[in-house]
Amino acid sequence: MRKSHLTNAPSNLKIPLQSAVVTPKLTSGLPKQVAEAAIMHGLPTTSLTAFVTAIATGAAESAAAIVGVTPAILTAAEAAVKQAYADAYRFVVSCNLRLT
C-alpha cells in the first residue's frame, strides 16, 4: 500500500517552523542576554555595543581585544550565547515532539 503525502507533513513542517521561530528569538534574545551578562561581570558600557556585535557575529577574538573585556566577561558571554540558543530552540523542540 502506498503512503499518503500527509504522512510526511510533520517532517515537512519542522524546518519552516524552526526558521520562523529560532531566527527571531535569536535576533532579539542573544544580544540582550549577552549584554546583560557582560554588564553584570563588569564590562564598561562604552564597550557594550562593540562587544555584543563581536559576540553575536562569532568574532570571539575581536571581542577579547575590546577595552575592558576580561576572561570572566568572555566566559559569561559564552554562557549567555548558549542560553540564548537553548531558549530559542526550546519552543521548536516542544513543537517537534508534538508533531511526531
C-alpha positions in Angstrom: 0.0 0.0 0.0 1.3 3.4 -0.9 1.8 6.0 1.8 -0.1 9.3 1.7 1.8 12.5 1.3 0.2 13.6 4.5 2.3 11.1 6.3 5.3 13.4 5.8 3.5 16.5 6.8 5.0 16.7 10.3 8.6 16.4 9.0 7.9 18.9 6.3 6.7 21.4 8.9 9.8 21.2 11.1 12.3 23.2 9.0 9.9 26.2 8.3 8.8 26.2 12.0 12.4 26.2 13.1 13.3 29.1 10.8 10.2 31.1 11.7 10.8 30.7 15.5 14.5 30.4 16.1 15.8 33.3 14.0 13.6 36.0 15.6 14.2 34.6 19.1 18.0 34.6 18.5 17.9 38.1 16.9 16.3 39.6 19.9 17.4 37.3 22.7 21.0 36.8 22.1 22.2 40.4 22.1 20.1 41.1 25.2 21.4 38.1 27.1 25.0 38.8 26.2 24.7 42.5 27.1 23.2 41.6 30.5 25.9 39.1 31.3 28.7 41.3 30.2 27.5 44.3 32.2 26.9 42.1 35.2 30.5 41.0 35.0 31.9 44.5 34.8 32.1 45.4 31.1 32.2 49.2 30.7 29.0 50.4 29.0 31.2 52.3 26.5 32.4 48.9 25.2 29.0 47.2 25.2 27.9 47.7 21.6 31.2 46.6 20.1 31.3 43.6 22.4 27.8 42.4 21.7 28.3 42.9 18.0 31.5 40.9 18.1 30.0 38.0 20.1 26.8 37.9 18.0 28.8 37.7 14.8 31.0 34.9 16.2 34.2 37.1 16.4 35.4 36.0 19.8 39.0 37.1 19.1 37.8 40.6 18.3 35.6 40.6 21.4 38.6 39.7 23.6 40.5 42.7 22.3 37.8 45.2 23.2 38.7 47.6 26.1 37.5 46.3 29.4 36.9 42.7 28.4 38.2 40.1 30.9 38.2 36.3 30.8 35.2 36.4 33.2 33.2 38.5 30.8 34.1 36.2 27.9 33.0 33.2 30.0 29.8 34.9 30.9 29.1 35.9 27.3 29.7 32.3 26.2 27.2 31.1 28.8 24.7 33.7 27.6 25.0 32.6 24.0 24.4 29.0 25.0 21.3 30.1 27.0 20.0 32.2 24.1 20.2 29.2 21.8 18.6 27.0 24.3 15.8 29.5 24.8 15.3 29.8 21.0 15.2 26.1 20.4 13.1 25.1 23.4 9.8 26.0 21.7 10.8 24.3 18.4 11.7 21.1 20.2 8.5 21.0 22.1 6.5 21.6 18.8 8.5 18.9 17.1 7.7 16.4 19.8 4.0 17.2 19.4 4.2 16.7 15.6 5.8 13.3 15.7 
